[in-house]
Amino acid sequence: MKRRLRIPLIHNRRLAALALCLGIAAPWLAMPAAAQTPSAEAAVQVPGFWDPRRRPERPDLGRINVIRFLTETDFPPFNFAGPDNNPQGFNVDLARMLCEELKIPCTIQMRRFETLVNSLNDNRGDAVIASLAATRELRAKVDFSDPYYRTPARFAAKRDSAIQDPLPERLEGRKVAVVAGTAHEAYLKALFTEVEVRPYPNAEVARLALKRGDVDLIFGDAIALAFWLNGVDSENCCAFRGGPYLDSRYFGEGVGIAVRKGNDTIRLALNWALFRVWEQGRFTDLWLRYFPISPF
């Protein structure tokens, strides 16, 4: 089973661990939030998939006595064991928020990632909330709730770079770093045919190439880049340019909560609760608590 944020061709676990972002499907889905730092670059935007004009009906919850969530053991900041060994993380807090909205008790059990889907289908849990992407492969095994985040791609350049708007026609001959074998490399080769793609074995080496000036741009996972740009390792060298890029053919259709095939009772209940916590602003509050940076 592929790992979460299962962007095709990406297999870097720690890169994926930072990759949290919602996709914008239409202008009305973008919900701007206040910046957490003085920098305009750090302004946070909290988009969502939910259309306020299409309010889901409250489902019949009479047959649901408890929701047994399954999550994984070591995937910070989404899922991890706290000091008391109890589950913590963005997904865990979201699960608790959904149960609070549904007024249904829930349990959250941590298991190894590779066992989650089998455990769900063996009725050891009712839902998996572990950043599972709704790929064709997984849709054959489980059903998914509505997506609650996606991962875009973005360019970054040195702060003093003259490149402000990296359109394909403006990047002829420019050197662009990517992680080899990823969807980001495939995207560049398909749509930015005039650039000189420079593949590197991992994200750390690719970012170092940009920082040293060996390349003009880096193209990669926007959340991972956002953490780096706002962290000490970048030494404030670089900034985002252009984007975001959300082509589902390359960067996935989004992450949802998995339930057993045909379990529409819980799936529809989770969809209703996801809409409600978004509508109330609670999803935005949770997002900002874990990710006070902008990948857009």
Backbone bond lengths (Angstrom), bond angles and torsions (degrees), N, CA, C in turn:
res aa  C-N    CA-C-N  psi(-1)  N-CA   C-N-CA  omega(-1)  CA-C   N-CA-C  phi
1 M - - - 1.461 - - 1.520 109.31 -
2 K 1.344 117.41 131.38 1.447 121.14 -179.10 1.513 110.23 -70.09
3 R 1.336 114.85 154.33 1.450 119.30 -179.81 1.506 110.79 -77.09
4 R 1.308 115.22 168.28 1.443 121.80 -174.01 1.517 112.04 -66.48
5 L 1.343 115.06 165.97 1.454 122.98 -170.13 1.489 108.34 50.39
6 R 1.278 112.55 36.98 1.442 123.01 -166.97 1.514 110.69 -62.74
7 I 1.330 115.36 60.68 1.453 119.64 174.63 1.508 107.59 -58.86
8 P 1.332 118.91 129.68 1.454 120.24 -177.73 1.513 111.72 -53.45
9 L 1.306 115.23 134.99 1.457 125.45 175.77 1.516 113.33 81.54
10 I 1.341 118.88 -3.66 1.458 119.12 -179.61 1.520 109.51 -97.65
11 H 1.313 115.69 131.78 1.464 119.93 -178.98 1.533 112.00 -131.60
12 N 1.338 118.02 12.16 1.448 121.07 -178.30 1.513 108.96 -86.45
13 R 1.333 118.01 108.56 1.463 122.09 -172.43 1.521 111.81 -64.28
14 R 1.334 117.80 -45.37 1.451 118.78 -177.84 1.517 111.92 -70.42
15 L 1.317 117.37 -32.49 1.457 118.96 173.70 1.512 109.39 -61.31
16 A 1.321 116.37 -46.30 1.460 119.12 -179.85 1.516 111.46 -64.79
17 A 1.335 116.74 -31.35 1.458 119.90 -177.43 1.511 112.26 -61.31
18 L 1.324 117.12 -26.95 1.446 120.37 178.58 1.518 112.22 -93.24
19 A 1.334 115.97 -5.55 1.455 118.74 -168.51 1.503 111.98 -87.40
20 L 1.310 116.97 86.15 1.459 120.55 178.02 1.512 108.29 -126.22
21 C 1.301 116.59 117.94 1.443 118.34 173.81 1.517 109.78 -161.01
22 L 1.310 116.86 142.81 1.448 120.76 175.37 1.518 109.64 -84.89
23 G 1.341 116.54 149.12 1.449 120.58 176.20 1.511 110.29 -94.48
24 I 1.321 117.07 146.00 1.458 121.30 178.06 1.513 108.68 -97.64
25 A 1.325 117.68 119.22 1.457 121.92 -178.59 1.519 112.08 -94.88
26 A 1.346 117.80 -22.75 1.453 121.69 179.55 1.518 108.19 -160.64
27 P 1.349 118.59 160.50 1.456 119.72 -175.60 1.515 114.23 -57.01
28 W 1.344 116.93 -34.89 1.460 118.33 -177.65 1.510 112.91 -71.71
29 L 1.330 117.96 -5.99 1.455 120.07 -179.66 1.517 112.66 -87.56
30 A 1.320 118.29 -10.17 1.460 120.28 -177.43 1.520 109.29 -85.26
31 M 1.315 116.36 121.93 1.451 121.43 179.30 1.516 108.71 -117.97
32 P 1.346 120.12 98.57 1.447 120.78 -177.69 1.518 110.99 -69.32
33 A 1.319 115.29 146.53 1.458 121.07 177.05 1.513 108.58 -126.15
34 A 1.315 116.40 163.91 1.450 120.79 -177.65 1.512 110.93 -67.63
35 A 1.316 115.74 146.13 1.463 120.53 177.72 1.511 109.49 -71.10
36 Q 1.330 115.13 149.63 1.452 120.66 178.69 1.514 112.01 -98.94
37 T 1.330 117.68 -6.39 1.449 121.74 176.67 1.512 107.69 -133.61
38 P 1.346 118.79 162.82 1.446 120.80 -178.15 1.522 112.98 -66.78
39 S 1.317 118.66 -23.23 1.454 121.52 -175.04 1.511 111.34 -68.57
40 A 1.336 116.25 135.08 1.469 119.90 177.26 1.507 110.53 -64.53
41 E 1.349 117.09 -29.85 1.453 120.47 -180.00 1.510 111.59 -66.09
42 A 1.337 116.62 -23.39 1.455 120.26 -175.69 1.518 112.68 -90.32
43 A 1.356 117.17 1.09 1.452 120.03 179.50 1.520 109.62 -56.85
44 V 1.311 114.74 133.20 1.455 119.56 -174.73 1.508 110.97 -99.99
45 Q 1.306 116.25 134.13 1.454 122.40 174.72 1.518 107.47 -117.17
46 V 1.315 115.97 130.39 1.455 120.77 -177.52 1.523 108.50 -114.54
47 P 1.321 117.35 89.22 1.457 119.14 179.30 1.519 111.58 -81.49
48 G 1.316 116.42 171.59 1.455 120.40 179.44 1.511 111.29 -153.11
49 F 1.308 115.71 169.64 1.450 121.52 -179.58 1.517 113.19 -95.55
50 W 1.301 118.13 -2.47 1.462 120.68 -167.69 1.514 111.45 -94.25
51 D 1.320 115.55 130.98 1.454 123.14 -179.79 1.530 108.57 -93.94
52 P 1.334 118.99 114.34 1.470 119.86 -178.03 1.519 112.92 -63.88
53 R 1.341 117.48 -15.47 1.459 120.50 179.20 1.528 112.09 -84.86
54 R 1.338 115.92 -7.23 1.471 119.82 -178.59 1.528 109.01 -125.23
55 R 1.308 114.91 74.05 1.461 120.41 -177.65 1.526 109.49 -74.95
56 P 1.334 117.73 123.58 1.468 119.37 176.89 1.524 111.07 -70.07
57 E 1.322 115.55 147.85 1.458 119.88 177.08 1.527 110.04 -75.91
58 R 1.317 114.99 147.01 1.456 118.71 177.85 1.529 108.46 -67.81
59 P 1.336 118.14 123.18 1.468 119.94 -176.92 1.521 111.54 -76.68
60 D 1.310 115.31 166.57 1.463 121.32 175.07 1.527 108.23 -75.31
61 L 1.321 115.87 114.93 1.463 121.60 -176.98 1.522 112.54 -101.08
62 G 1.327 116.47 7.46 1.460 119.75 -174.31 1.512 114.38 -62.50
63 R 1.331 116.98 -26.72 1.468 120.09 -177.81 1.528 113.08 -92.54
64 I 1.331 116.95 0.83 1.464 119.96 -179.73 1.525 108.81 -104.08
65 N 1.308 116.67 113.23 1.466 121.21 178.50 1.523 112.20 -96.30
66 V 1.319 116.28 -28.77 1.460 121.72 -179.33 1.526 107.15 -160.04
67 I 1.326 116.89 151.01 1.466 121.69 172.15 1.517 107.49 -115.89
68 R 1.320 115.64 119.80 1.469 121.37 -179.67 1.530 108.28 -97.22
69 F 1.318 115.19 101.51 1.459 120.21 179.39 1.523 110.27 -83.45
70 L 1.325 114.93 141.84 1.459 122.17 171.10 1.523 107.92 -113.69
71 T 1.319 115.81 138.33 1.456 120.85 176.10 1.504 108.57 -142.04
72 E 1.311 117.30 177.54 1.466 117.89 -177.26 1.509 112.19 -102.51
73 T 1.313 115.06 173.95 1.453 120.50 -165.72 1.523 114.89 -91.34
74 D 1.346 118.55 -30.69 1.459 118.96 -168.37 1.517 110.46 -148.51
75 F 1.335 116.16 79.13 1.447 120.81 -179.96 1.523 109.37 -146.72
76 P 1.336 117.28 60.23 1.460 119.91 -177.89 1.526 110.95 -66.59
77 P 1.338 118.38 147.62 1.467 126.85 5.26 1.521 114.01 -92.13
78 F 1.327 117.37 14.16 1.451 120.82 -175.55 1.523 112.78 -84.62
79 N 1.310 116.18 -45.44 1.467 122.28 -178.01 1.518 108.38 -145.60
80 F 1.325 116.20 126.67 1.464 119.66 176.14 1.524 108.82 -165.03
81 A 1.312 115.12 163.11 1.466 120.84 178.14 1.520 109.25 -87.90
82 G 1.338 116.10 129.03 1.453 120.64 178.06 1.520 111.97 -77.38
83 P 1.315 117.62 -177.33 1.471 121.56 179.91 1.521 113.48 -57.02
84 D 1.345 115.89 -28.09 1.464 120.08 178.62 1.534 112.00 -94.25
85 N 1.348 115.81 10.26 1.470 123.43 -179.89 1.523 113.42 70.04
86 N 1.320 118.01 8.53 1.451 120.75 175.40 1.527 110.08 -85.57
87 P 1.346 117.91 152.47 1.465 120.52 -178.13 1.531 111.83 -62.38
88 Q 1.311 115.55 139.55 1.455 122.39 175.23 1.518 108.72 -140.91
89 G 1.343 116.53 169.52 1.448 121.56 175.73 1.518 112.37 123.86
90 F 1.325 115.36 172.68 1.457 121.95 -177.57 1.524 111.33 -57.72
91 N 1.332 117.42 -50.16 1.464 120.24 -178.28 1.524 111.92 -63.24
92 V 1.319 115.98 -37.92 1.467 120.48 -179.22 1.527 110.24 -65.73
93 D 1.326 116.19 -46.01 1.466 119.26 179.30 1.524 111.32 -64.98
94 L 1.338 116.47 -35.85 1.462 119.32 177.26 1.526 110.70 -65.37
95 A 1.319 117.41 -42.56 1.462 120.41 178.13 1.523 111.01 -58.73
96 R 1.311 116.97 -44.57 1.463 120.55 179.87 1.522 110.83 -64.71
97 M 1.323 116.18 -37.55 1.459 120.99 178.85 1.532 110.89 -64.30
98 L 1.330 116.12 -40.56 1.461 119.95 179.37 1.524 110.87 -65.08
99 C 1.315 116.95 -42.78 1.465 119.88 179.52 1.521 111.46 -65.95
100 E 1.319 116.09 -35.80 1.465 120.16 176.60 1.522 110.27 -63.69
101 E 1.334 116.43 -40.79 1.460 120.13 179.54 1.531 110.78 -67.84
102 L 1.329 116.63 -37.50 1.464 121.44 179.61 1.525 112.46 -78.14
103 K 1.342 115.49 -14.09 1.473 121.34 -176.48 1.531 110.25 58.63
104 I 1.321 113.87 43.32 1.462 122.34 178.82 1.518 108.19 -126.70
105 P 1.323 119.17 133.19 1.471 119.24 177.22 1.529 111.57 -66.85
106 C 1.302 116.37 147.84 1.458 119.21 175.48 1.498 111.51 -138.33
107 T 1.318 113.99 158.01 1.455 122.20 172.45 1.527 107.53 -119.78
108 I 1.327 115.04 153.16 1.463 120.34 179.61 1.523 107.49 -131.70
109 Q 1.304 115.29 117.95 1.463 121.55 -177.05 1.526 109.48 -117.88
110 M 1.319 115.70 133.14 1.459 120.55 178.96 1.529 110.61 -92.24
111 R 1.331 115.19 136.13 1.467 122.36 176.21 1.522 109.04 -140.67
112 R 1.319 116.50 162.95 1.463 119.92 175.01 1.520 109.39 -60.46
113 F 1.321 115.99 141.48 1.461 120.35 -173.91 1.521 112.34 -54.83
114 E 1.327 116.64 -44.07 1.462 119.80 -174.25 1.528 113.27 -67.89
115 T 1.338 117.36 -11.24 1.469 120.77 179.71 1.524 113.18 -99.08
116 L 1.322 118.50 -5.72 1.463 120.89 -168.11 1.529 113.49 -64.11
117 V 1.325 117.06 -49.74 1.465 119.84 -176.07 1.526 110.77 -65.82
118 N 1.335 117.43 -43.07 1.467 119.96 177.11 1.518 111.17 -62.10
119 S 1.333 116.83 -39.99 1.465 119.92 178.54 1.522 110.82 -63.86
120 L 1.330 116.78 -39.88 1.457 120.55 176.94 1.521 110.88 -61.56
121 N 1.314 116.96 -47.80 1.460 120.85 -177.09 1.526 112.87 -73.30
122 D 1.336 116.81 -16.97 1.464 121.08 172.99 1.524 111.97 -88.94
123 N 1.342 116.51 9.39 1.463 123.32 177.44 1.527 112.44 64.73
124 R 1.327 116.69 31.72 1.465 120.17 173.32 1.520 111.18 -90.58
125 G 1.313 116.73 -0.84 1.449 123.72 176.65 1.510 108.92 -164.19
126 D 1.345 116.17 170.15 1.463 121.05 -178.57 1.524 112.85 -107.96
127 A 1.327 117.72 -21.91 1.458 121.09 -176.80 1.520 109.06 -155.81
128 V 1.323 116.00 144.53 1.463 122.19 176.52 1.511 108.48 -110.53
129 I 1.328 116.40 119.60 1.458 121.28 175.72 1.529 107.00 -120.13
130 A 1.329 114.70 89.94 1.463 121.02 -173.20 1.523 110.88 -147.66
131 S 1.322 116.53 37.29 1.464 122.01 178.14 1.525 112.06 57.40
132 L 1.327 115.46 46.90 1.462 120.51 176.51 1.521 109.69 -86.18
133 A 1.323 116.74 126.72 1.456 120.64 175.19 1.520 109.56 -81.07
134 A 1.316 115.23 142.18 1.464 120.71 -177.99 1.529 110.18 -81.01
135 T 1.307 116.10 70.95 1.465 120.93 178.97 1.526 110.07 -80.40
136 R 1.323 115.53 164.21 1.467 120.39 177.22 1.528 110.20 -59.77
137 E 1.331 116.03 -39.52 1.466 120.42 -179.65 1.527 111.52 -60.59
138 L 1.345 116.58 -46.10 1.461 119.23 -178.01 1.522 112.00 -75.45
139 R 1.330 118.15 -30.50 1.463 119.85 178.22 1.533 111.74 -64.12
140 A 1.316 116.52 -21.18 1.463 119.50 176.22 1.527 111.37 -74.79
141 K 1.339 117.17 -17.56 1.463 121.16 -176.17 1.522 113.39 -108.25
142 V 1.341 117.24 -29.84 1.462 121.71 -175.33 1.523 108.91 -142.61
143 D 1.323 116.16 166.36 1.455 122.46 170.03 1.522 108.60 -101.71
144 F 1.334 115.86 159.15 1.456 120.60 -176.93 1.519 111.23 -124.64
145 S 1.322 115.10 147.93 1.458 121.54 167.87 1.523 108.74 -69.72
146 D 1.330 115.51 176.26 1.458 119.00 169.64 1.530 108.80 -58.35
147 P 1.335 117.95 149.17 1.469 119.50 179.35 1.517 111.40 -68.96
148 Y 1.314 116.13 147.03 1.462 120.06 176.52 1.522 112.66 -120.24
149 Y 1.321 119.14 -2.38 1.457 121.09 164.93 1.518 110.92 -164.44
150 R 1.327 114.06 162.38 1.450 123.29 174.67 1.514 108.50 -138.68
151 T 1.326 116.10 171.88 1.461 120.95 -178.75 1.520 110.46 -122.52
152 P 1.328 118.16 113.94 1.454 119.31 177.01 1.520 111.82 -86.95
153 A 1.307 115.49 172.66 1.467 122.57 171.85 1.523 108.27 -112.93
154 R 1.351 115.28 154.45 1.461 119.59 176.83 1.517 110.64 -150.20
155 F 1.324 114.00 159.97 1.454 121.63 170.15 1.521 109.25 -91.61
156 A 1.345 115.89 152.85 1.454 122.41 167.89 1.519 107.68 -136.97
157 A 1.339 115.33 149.78 1.456 121.69 -179.13 1.525 109.47 -139.08
158 K 1.319 116.66 167.78 1.466 120.27 173.32 1.530 108.04 -62.20
159 R 1.323 115.47 148.32 1.465 119.74 -176.36 1.528 112.42 -60.04
160 D 1.316 117.67 -32.39 1.460 120.42 -178.23 1.529 112.40 -90.27
161 S 1.325 117.36 8.81 1.456 120.89 -179.34 1.525 110.96 -68.54
162 A 1.333 115.35 142.92 1.467 120.55 176.92 1.520 111.62 -77.28
163 I 1.318 117.88 -10.38 1.465 121.27 -179.26 1.524 108.85 -77.40
164 Q 1.313 116.26 114.43 1.454 121.03 179.55 1.522 112.26 -110.11
165 D 1.309 116.69 -36.43 1.460 121.32 -177.10 1.529 108.20 -129.77
166 P 1.340 117.59 93.78 1.472 120.53 -172.04 1.525 113.80 -77.13
167 L 1.324 116.27 67.63 1.455 120.53 174.61 1.528 109.15 -78.04
168 P 1.329 117.54 151.42 1.466 119.97 -176.85 1.524 113.42 -52.82
169 E 1.340 117.14 -41.59 1.456 120.15 -176.17 1.532 112.87 -72.28
170 R 1.336 116.76 -12.21 1.463 120.13 -179.29 1.531 113.09 -101.05
171 L 1.314 116.10 0.77 1.467 119.11 -174.07 1.531 112.74 -113.49
172 E 1.297 118.61 19.17 1.457 120.26 -178.94 1.525 110.54 -58.41
173 G 1.329 115.50 124.50 1.454 121.25 177.72 1.522 115.02 80.94
174 R 1.323 117.63 -4.06 1.468 120.03 179.94 1.525 110.38 -74.00
175 K 1.326 115.99 143.87 1.466 121.71 178.80 1.526 108.77 -90.53
176 V 1.341 115.82 125.52 1.462 121.20 -177.43 1.524 109.46 -124.30
177 A 1.315 116.84 122.47 1.463 122.37 178.39 1.525 110.54 -82.31
178 V 1.326 116.12 138.02 1.462 122.95 172.97 1.518 107.97 -142.28
179 V 1.324 115.55 164.36 1.464 119.86 171.65 1.524 107.81 -83.06
180 A 1.318 115.86 128.44 1.463 121.39 -175.70 1.524 111.21 -60.72
181 G 1.324 115.68 139.27 1.452 121.48 174.65 1.505 115.29 79.64
182 T 1.332 118.51 10.62 1.459 121.18 -177.51 1.518 111.33 -99.39
183 A 1.327 114.51 169.86 1.460 120.52 174.20 1.520 110.85 -63.42
184 H 1.321 116.92 -29.19 1.461 119.97 179.18 1.521 111.17 -65.39
185 E 1.317 117.06 -40.40 1.459 120.42 176.09 1.528 110.13 -64.28
186 A 1.329 116.92 -44.55 1.458 120.58 -179.31 1.527 111.04 -62.97
187 Y 1.319 116.85 -38.72 1.467 121.36 -179.65 1.522 111.00 -63.91
188 L 1.326 116.29 -45.77 1.461 119.66 178.93 1.519 111.30 -60.97
189 K 1.317 116.54 -45.24 1.463 119.99 -176.93 1.521 111.90 -65.86
190 A 1.338 116.56 -27.94 1.455 120.22 -179.30 1.522 112.76 -84.11
191 L 1.335 117.16 -37.52 1.463 120.12 -169.14 1.530 114.25 -117.87
192 F 1.312 118.17 -17.72 1.466 121.82 177.02 1.525 107.64 -117.79
193 T 1.322 115.06 66.88 1.469 121.08 -167.95 1.528 113.46 -71.88
194 E 1.339 117.78 -16.05 1.465 120.03 -177.27 1.526 112.98 -94.07
195 V 1.333 117.99 -4.05 1.463 119.12 -179.92 1.520 110.21 -85.40
196 E 1.312 115.44 160.06 1.461 121.53 174.26 1.529 107.82 -96.28
197 V 1.313 116.01 101.54 1.460 120.91 -177.24 1.525 109.33 -75.30
198 R 1.335 116.21 126.62 1.459 121.68 178.77 1.539 108.66 -114.35
199 P 1.335 118.20 97.17 1.471 119.98 179.77 1.523 111.86 -78.22
200 Y 1.333 115.90 139.39 1.463 123.11 177.91 1.532 109.28 -124.52
201 P 1.330 117.53 156.14 1.471 119.77 -172.81 1.519 114.33 -68.25
202 N 1.336 118.70 -23.88 1.461 120.72 179.31 1.521 109.51 -156.65
203 A 1.320 115.45 170.97 1.461 120.44 -175.03 1.515 112.25 -66.29
204 E 1.335 117.00 -36.10 1.458 119.76 -178.33 1.527 111.46 -61.46
205 V 1.328 115.90 -43.68 1.468 119.98 -179.71 1.526 110.37 -68.33
206 A 1.334 117.17 -39.37 1.465 120.55 178.62 1.520 111.11 -63.14
207 R 1.330 117.32 -41.84 1.466 120.13 179.39 1.523 111.04 -67.49
208 L 1.325 117.04 -36.78 1.463 120.31 177.35 1.520 110.67 -63.40
209 A 1.340 116.99 -37.74 1.465 120.49 178.49 1.526 110.77 -61.48
210 L 1.332 117.11 -40.21 1.456 119.98 177.26 1.524 110.55 -67.37
211 K 1.292 116.14 -45.29 1.462 121.02 -177.72 1.523 111.69 -60.26
212 R 1.345 116.93 -36.75 1.467 121.44 -179.71 1.519 112.89 -82.32
213 G 1.332 116.50 -10.04 1.451 119.57 -179.13 1.512 114.44 85.96
214 D 1.325 117.64 14.75 1.467 120.92 177.66 1.523 111.95 -71.48
215 V 1.329 116.56 -22.68 1.469 122.09 178.33 1.518 108.47 -132.26
216 D 1.326 115.40 164.10 1.467 120.36 -179.76 1.520 112.43 -86.65
217 L 1.324 116.12 -30.22 1.458 121.74 -175.69 1.517 109.53 -147.17
218 I 1.309 114.63 162.03 1.459 121.17 166.47 1.515 106.77 -123.31
219 F 1.336 117.17 144.91 1.450 122.03 177.66 1.518 107.85 -127.30
220 G 1.330 116.56 122.20 1.457 117.91 -176.76 1.508 112.04 -169.33
221 D 1.327 114.08 -164.94 1.455 122.72 -178.69 1.526 109.86 -62.33
222 A 1.339 116.47 125.06 1.458 121.14 -172.15 1.518 112.66 -67.41
223 I 1.329 118.05 -35.99 1.460 119.16 -178.82 1.522 110.78 -71.95
224 A 1.321 116.46 -44.59 1.457 119.48 177.27 1.527 110.06 -59.03
225 L 1.335 116.53 -42.40 1.463 119.86 178.55 1.529 111.09 -65.71
226 A 1.334 116.89 -38.85 1.454 119.70 -179.81 1.518 111.54 -62.42
227 F 1.338 117.10 -43.02 1.460 120.03 176.72 1.524 110.68 -60.95
228 W 1.317 116.85 -41.54 1.467 120.52 -179.54 1.524 110.80 -67.58
229 L 1.330 117.63 -47.22 1.463 121.25 -178.15 1.525 111.73 -59.91
230 N 1.325 116.19 -34.78 1.458 120.42 -177.81 1.523 113.19 -94.47
231 G 1.339 116.64 3.42 1.457 121.31 -178.63 1.520 112.27 -102.76
232 V 1.317 115.06 177.36 1.465 120.50 -176.17 1.521 112.12 -74.64
233 D 1.327 118.33 -27.50 1.464 120.13 -175.83 1.520 112.65 -64.15
234 S 1.322 117.65 -30.63 1.461 119.91 -178.93 1.525 112.45 -76.25
235 E 1.344 116.48 -19.38 1.462 121.58 -177.38 1.528 111.65 53.51
236 N 1.334 115.03 33.74 1.466 122.19 176.62 1.526 112.30 58.34
237 C 1.325 116.12 32.12 1.459 120.61 -174.79 1.512 113.85 -76.90
238 C 1.325 116.31 -28.86 1.462 119.17 -159.59 1.523 111.36 -139.97
239 A 1.330 115.28 169.42 1.462 121.10 -179.10 1.519 109.33 -152.21
240 F 1.335 115.75 159.40 1.456 120.74 177.10 1.524 111.00 -65.45
241 R 1.326 114.33 150.19 1.457 121.53 172.86 1.531 108.49 -137.68
242 G 1.342 116.74 126.44 1.461 120.80 175.48 1.518 113.50 67.31
243 G 1.335 114.58 -177.10 1.457 120.75 176.21 1.518 112.65 80.88
244 P 1.329 117.23 -169.48 1.474 127.71 4.69 1.525 112.38 -80.55
245 Y 1.344 114.99 165.56 1.457 122.98 179.11 1.527 108.30 -113.99
246 L 1.346 115.82 125.16 1.464 121.19 -171.29 1.522 112.32 -128.57
247 D 1.305 117.35 28.27 1.466 120.87 -178.99 1.525 109.54 -63.08
248 S 1.342 116.05 113.53 1.468 119.92 -175.08 1.517 112.38 -65.94
249 R 1.324 118.09 -22.92 1.466 120.36 178.47 1.523 111.24 -63.92
250 Y 1.316 116.49 -26.73 1.461 121.07 -178.67 1.530 112.02 -109.61
251 F 1.322 117.12 -38.66 1.453 120.27 -169.65 1.523 114.33 -111.34
252 G 1.328 116.34 13.78 1.454 120.07 170.96 1.513 114.24 90.66
253 E 1.337 114.67 162.05 1.458 121.88 -176.84 1.520 112.77 -97.15
254 G 1.296 117.41 -1.90 1.448 119.74 177.08 1.516 113.21 119.01
255 V 1.309 114.39 164.91 1.463 123.13 -178.32 1.514 109.78 -107.19
256 G 1.320 116.45 133.04 1.448 121.14 178.59 1.519 111.78 -133.79
257 I 1.316 115.65 -175.95 1.464 122.43 177.35 1.524 107.42 -97.67
258 A 1.318 117.45 127.29 1.462 122.31 -176.80 1.525 110.53 -88.52
259 V 1.343 115.16 138.58 1.465 121.97 173.05 1.525 107.64 -131.60
260 R 1.327 116.56 166.06 1.457 118.96 178.61 1.519 111.10 -63.46
261 K 1.321 115.73 150.53 1.449 121.70 178.28 1.537 110.48 -52.50
262 G 1.323 116.04 129.50 1.457 120.78 176.92 1.512 115.46 82.60
263 N 1.330 118.63 -1.47 1.464 120.60 -179.20 1.532 109.36 -84.47
264 D 1.327 115.11 69.29 1.460 119.81 -177.18 1.518 111.87 -70.43
265 T 1.312 118.19 -24.15 1.463 120.33 -179.40 1.515 110.88 -59.87
266 I 1.328 116.34 -51.78 1.463 119.38 -179.63 1.525 111.04 -75.09
267 R 1.327 117.38 -37.56 1.473 119.53 -179.16 1.533 110.54 -60.41
268 L 1.319 117.88 -46.73 1.459 120.91 -179.46 1.525 111.74 -68.71
269 A 1.336 116.17 -33.52 1.461 119.55 176.28 1.525 110.71 -63.96
270 L 1.325 116.65 -42.46 1.463 120.67 179.23 1.525 110.79 -67.35
271 N 1.334 117.48 -38.95 1.464 120.04 177.35 1.525 111.09 -60.71
272 W 1.335 116.28 -43.68 1.459 120.56 179.13 1.527 110.78 -63.56
273 A 1.316 117.04 -43.67 1.459 120.66 -178.63 1.529 111.27 -67.99
274 L 1.343 117.49 -38.49 1.461 120.16 176.81 1.522 110.78 -59.96
275 F 1.331 116.98 -44.18 1.468 120.10 178.03 1.521 110.56 -62.01
276 R 1.306 116.24 -43.60 1.463 120.06 -176.60 1.526 111.80 -63.34
277 V 1.324 118.00 -46.41 1.468 118.63 -177.62 1.522 110.73 -68.93
278 W 1.349 117.30 -29.24 1.456 119.30 174.12 1.527 110.58 -69.30
279 E 1.334 116.34 -46.29 1.465 121.59 -177.91 1.523 111.46 -60.05
280 Q 1.316 116.90 -35.90 1.468 121.89 -178.50 1.528 113.21 -79.99
281 G 1.329 117.72 -8.30 1.454 120.63 -177.11 1.519 114.10 86.29
282 R 1.314 117.08 0.24 1.467 119.25 -177.43 1.523 111.37 -72.56
283 F 1.329 116.84 -33.48 1.460 119.54 176.58 1.527 109.96 -63.52
284 T 1.335 116.85 -41.52 1.467 120.72 177.80 1.514 111.09 -60.59
285 D 1.334 116.80 -44.18 1.462 120.12 178.57 1.527 111.12 -59.92
286 L 1.321 116.25 -42.74 1.462 120.14 -179.96 1.522 110.15 -65.52
287 W 1.325 116.98 -44.64 1.461 121.75 179.04 1.525 110.86 -55.35
288 L 1.339 116.55 -49.75 1.457 120.90 -175.84 1.525 111.69 -66.94
289 R 1.320 116.15 -29.17 1.462 118.72 178.84 1.527 110.92 -65.70
290 Y 1.338 117.50 -36.60 1.455 120.63 -177.47 1.524 113.24 -95.96
291 F 1.334 117.76 -28.55 1.462 120.24 -171.99 1.526 110.86 -136.17
292 P 1.336 117.73 71.73 1.461 120.65 -178.24 1.527 112.16 -82.19
293 I 1.331 117.00 44.93 1.459 122.59 178.69 1.517 107.52 -140.30
294 S 1.321 116.17 162.02 1.458 119.28 -176.68 1.519 112.07 -110.21
295 P 1.324 117.40 124.16 1.464 120.00 172.29 1.523 111.72 -90.95
296 F 1.350 118.05 7.37 1.458 121.78 -177.85 1.512 111.10 -104.82
